[in-house]
Structure formats: structure tokens, C-alpha cells
Amino acid sequence: MAIGHPGNAKRSLFYSARFRGILYQVVVVALVVALGWYLVHNTLTNLAARGIATGFDFLGREAGFDIGESPIAYTPADSYAHALVVGLLNTLVVAALGIALATLIGVVVGIARLSGNWLVARLATLYVEGVRNVPLLLQLFVWYGIVTSLPGPRQALNPLPGIFLSNRGLKVPLPEAHPIHPWLLLALLGGFGLAWGVRRWAIARHDRTGRPFPWMLTGLGLTLGLPLVLFLAVGAPLAMDVPTLRGFNFAGGGTLSPEFAALLAGLSVYTAAFIAEIVRSGILAVPAGQTEAALSLGLSRAKTLRLVIMPQALRVIIPPLTSQYLNLTKNSSLAVAIGYPDLVSVANTTINQTGHAVEGIGVVMAVFLVISLALSLLMNWYNAKVALVTR
Amino acid sequence: MIGFEPHDHSPTGIAAADVEEPSAAVAAQPPKPPLKLLGWARENLFGSVPNTILTLLALWLLWEVVPPLLSWGLFHAHVTGAAAQCREEGGACWTLVTERHRLMLFGVYPYDQHWRPLLATFIVIALLATSTLRRFWRPALLWAWGGGFVAIAGLMWGGFLGMPYVETALWGGLPLTLALAVLGIALSFPFSIILALGRRSNLPAIRALSVGYIELVRGLPLVSVLFMASVMFPLFLPEGVTIDKLLRALVGIMLFTAAYLAEAVRGGLQAIPRGQEEAADALGLSYWRKMRLIVLPQALRLVIPPIVNQFISCFKDTSLVTIVGLYDLLAATKAALADPEWRPFFVEGYVSAALVYWSFCFFMSRYSQWLERQLATGQRR
């Protein structure tokens, strides 16, 4: 590596690439450390001047504020840590549902853009170009405005019996609690496990003998059939908890709050436009010759798509899809603008009440980093499974 | 091919033409059926049964959506009058825009001084328009931008030539959105190049710092970065030093955008063949001259489309400063709707703001596609 001439050892030290590399690194690291120390020092001085203690002790104190909706039990008497967990769960719920919904819409729109049907392709293009060029926050405001300007509970829209749409959110009937429910869930999981086994066996046999087996239909039948049989066996208990108007609001049934509904709609519709483009480019990336070759082998259109096009398109689709899923999860933090109690919103309230800005933001950052890493790992694992195996 | 009668499309017709006409090569080409409107519709809309069903579904959807939309937004819309009139007669209330567009466009900037942000907006748009043309891509453009920024800052702040001083807390609307987007990109660009070079460096400590920064920031939502900027930046500074709210948001956007831009630039750096660097080394160029003269000019040209995409993202993301209490275009629109009299017409207000955002973003995305083709022709041999 050293460029220095022999016999010029004294000068060559500074001209040695290795020495200069080390020097640069030491200087840069020293600068970064100095900057960090300066910022931390200032922060500590400022906090001391304002009489704010540092540390995470505040997490154990009573939160004292209410949270509109929560998947777990929560009262204002619970601790800040508990409130933050509620916020995190709310974030995860909206992100998980949003990802599922956005993928569904995105795949449909992406395929529609490639449709041979001129009208359908144009409509899909209109959707994509219209949605992705407008800020998500603006769309959220519109969704929230629409949901909250629905009529009140007394004039609630009633599109289907038992379902009420009003400015208090969406009310749906829920089945009444029954001892069979956990068993139904178990049967569903068991059926899914059996289906997985059938799939493995079918693929192994196909690889060995070349005889195909309709594992998809069989698997679907097993997954849905097992709980259904159990459900019918115990006499099909169909008692429903139907929401009814009582006073100024509904009682009973399940609720989708206006904030949640607006956030979910906004996130899915916005992200779906990006996913549609990813799906489209993924399918276009598969050379037309592949389709022609598959058709000339006598595969049907559906089989061509499933066995030839999709496995190759997925390789192109998965990496950008991962980053869209991450974007959706991060964008769920816009909930703070419309009052859905997600993690950022709860952390914001906590910071305002306690003054522990550094710790509160630290918690939010740590949580999002963990979510990002976990989702990346999961998608990388899936990507490795569908990736091209080269010798 | 042009003068063929329809019956010539049958195989026998072509065979006959083959025999009789001397120009066999022309006749042997597959004949094109005449593409009339009906033929086109049969091909593209009613080709098969599922296709026909899809077309009918789409037509039904259009029939359900378009006439009511036109009736609401155009035929029964109001442009002037009072809000009460809109409420009584129904239809879209574009009166909101005619009455309150100045609040929506310029926020709480002093009313009688609105010509200043208006002029500033025109300067930015003129500079942007000039920058789109490759003919103007030369060092003088940078000077023009520098001069433009000085002029805009002077116009917005004022305090001389009889223009009263206006503090940044009163800036708002479209000029603020544009300023945040343009400055955010302009300031983050050099930083992102340093980060991208750092990530590709052979020096482990520098690589680790760059990777750490990029991955950390990309793992965070912009909202939390903006919160951090607005809450923690004042704590970072020595006692007694305050930092402007607008500047805090700008630094937040800059730090955030730099991480994403760095990844785009890295994509370009990775696409440059190793031989280019080795050739530069062989010529005895230093690291910085090698990067400045050989690698970056090629790499950056490759990644102009992703950079423009990042610009679009940044432009849309500036709307998040609404959450930390700045009056950008979205927040100003929200403020215009705060009046209970106008609140029911939020759709009209947001649609107008959305159209402004949409026009900028759509133009930029079309421009990036056009540029991609332009640059690709340069690559073709």
C-alpha cells in the first residue's frame, strides 16, 4: 500500500496510505466524540438549569391521562410505561392491518394497470398518479374530516343489518363469548399446520414423480374445514352481540374509532399506490419470452402466472416492498395529527407532562429501530427463500 | 400496404398479390387490420367475457361517481357569495378559495405585504423552471440560485427599502413549503454525498459512522425527527442561545433527507466500474480529486431520477411541519378552515391544497422520467 520510495523512510510515514488512513479515522472519530460530548454537556447543563432530573424513573409514575382506545386494559392510574406499551400496541395494530390492506389494494391496482382492458388500466393509473403525488398528512385530514362529518349515532348509516356508521366510528356486531372460541382458534391453527404438511408432501412428490397434487385447494379446505366441522359439531352457537342505540351512543358490539378508521384508510390507500407501482414493475421485469415459453409448453394462463411469472417477479418485488412496509409503519406516527393514540402520540403527551424530552424521544427511536430491524429481518428471510439460486 | 382493400387480408388475397405485384416484399408483410374506433373497442374493452364484465363494472363505477362529482364540483358549485348560501343550496363551495386563498397561500404573513411572499414564490418557481433545462446546467446556475436565495431572504425578512421587518414565525403558506423543500434538498445534498462516500470508504471507523447514521435515521419516522428537532435542539445549544423554530424544522428535514439521499447516491457509486477508480489511481489523482473529477460526475448522472424522486418525497414531507406548529401550505389551509363558518367545506379546502401539491409533484415525476430518457440517449452508442 505504501507509496513511499525506499530509502526515504522518514518522509514516507506521512505519505503512507495506511498511516494517513489511521490518522483520518482518529481525527473524524475525535471530532464526532467531541461534538457528542458538547451536545450532551449542553443538554445536561440546560436540564439542570431548568430543574429537570434525568433518568427513566418517571416511567414508573402514574400517567394520569386517559387513552381513547387500547387493546389491553388501561386506566389513567396506570404508569407511564404502561401507557407507552398501549401506544406501541396501537401502532402495531394499525400497521399490521394497514400492511395487509395496502398489499391487497396494491396488488389488485398493480395488476389492473397492466390489464389489457384499456378502461381498467386507465382507472388504475388515475388512482396511482392521483394518490401518490399528494402528501399523506393532507389525505389523513380529508379522511378524518369525512369520518367525523358522518351523521351522529341517532341518524347513523346502516348499510347492513347490525352495522352502524356514524361520527362515533364503525360499530359491528361481535359473536358473544362462548367456551368453544379458543378451540375454534386451535382448530384453525391445526388445520393450517396440516395444510402446510400436505403442501410439503405434495411438493416433495411432485419433485420425485412429477405428478401434481392440488395442495392449495386441499390446504384451504383443511384450514377452513376443521374449525367449521367443530363449530357445527357443538351446534353452531351463533349468538351475536349486536350494537344498539342507547341514549346518545351505541352499546354493545365492536367499535372501530373514527381516528383509527381514518388512519387505516389513509395509510392503506396511500401505500397501496406505491405497492401497485412495485408490483407492476416486478411483473414487467419478467421478460415476455418467459410467458411465451410457458404458453408454448401448454401451461394455462393461470398456471403461467402462478408457476412462471410470479416466482420471478417476486424477486424484484420483495426488496422495495419491504421498504414500503417500513414506510407504512413509520408513517403510522402521523396518527399524532388526528388524535389516534399511537406510540408517538402517547410519548408526546408523556414529554409534555413530565418534561423528560430526551428519554421520551429515546424510547420512540429505540422502538422504531427495533420494529424496522425486525421487519427487515423477516423480509430478508423471505427474500432469501425466493431469491435466485445460482451456482 | 396503404391501398389494400379489406379482402386482401385473407391468405388468398395475399397470395394473389404475391403473384401479380412485383413488390412481393411489401405484400408479404403481415397486414394490419384497420384500427377504427369499433375495432379498437372490441380489441381493448370487449375482447373476452371477463374483459367485458370488467369494462361494464368500470363503466358502472364511472357512471356512479363522475356525474355526481361534476354536479357537485362544477354545475352546482359556488364561487362567490357567503358561506351560508353554500350551506343552503348545496354543491361545492369554492367561495372558500376565492375568499380565503390569501390565508391559504401565505399563512399569517402581514396582509398588506403579501406581494413579497408572492414575488419570492415566483423567483423560486422561475429558478426551478430554469434548472430543469440541461442547457442551463452550468456553474452560473449555482450563482443564480445563490442570488435568488439572497433576494428571497431579503424579501421575506424585509427591514430595508421601506419593507417592514417580518419575523420567521409569521412566514407561512406556499413560500414556506417551497423554502423548506428547496433548502432541505440543497443543504442535505452535500451532506449525503459525504455520507455515501463514507459508506463506501475502506476506513472501517468512517464506514461504521456513516452506516450507523444512515441506518439510524432511516429507521425513524420523520415526525419523531421533527419532534426531536423542536424539543431537543434548544437543549443541545449553550445556555442563552435560542434557535429559530423554522431553522429547527429545516435542520430536522435536512438530517432526515440526507440519509435517504445518501442511499440514492451510493447506488450510483456502486454502479461505476472499478476500473474507473483504478485508472484514476494510476494517474496519481488524490482521493478527493478522483472522486470530484472521475467518480462523482458519472455516479450522480446515473442517479438523477432517484434524486428527483427524493425531491418529491421531501416536498410532500414538508407538510409534516404542520405537526410541530409551522404554517406551511397544509397548516395554512387548515387555519383557513378553522372558522366554524367554513369548516363544513373542508373537502374544497383540502382539494385546493392537494392540487397545488399534486401539480408540483406530478410535474417533477414527469420531469424525472423525461430526464431519464434524455440521459439514456447520451449513453446509447
Interface residues (C-beta under 8 A of the other chain):
Chain A: G21 Y24 Q25 V28 V29 V32 L39 N42 T43 T45 N46 L47 A49 S115 G116 N117 W118 L119 V120 L123 E129 G130 R132 N133 V134 P135 L136 L137 L138 Q139 F141 V142 G145 I146 S149 L326 K330 N331 S332 S333 L334 V336 A337 V344 N348 I351 A357 V358 I361 V364 M365 F368 L369 S372 L373
Chain B: N44 L45 G47 N51 L54 T55 A58 L59 L61 L62 N202 L203 P204 A205 I206 L209 L216 R218 G219 L220 P221 L222 V223 S224 F227 M228 V231 M232 P234 L235 F236 L237 P238 E239 I312 K316 D317 S319 L320 T322 I323 L330 K334 P344 F346 V347 Y350 A353 A354 Y357 W358 C361 F362 S365
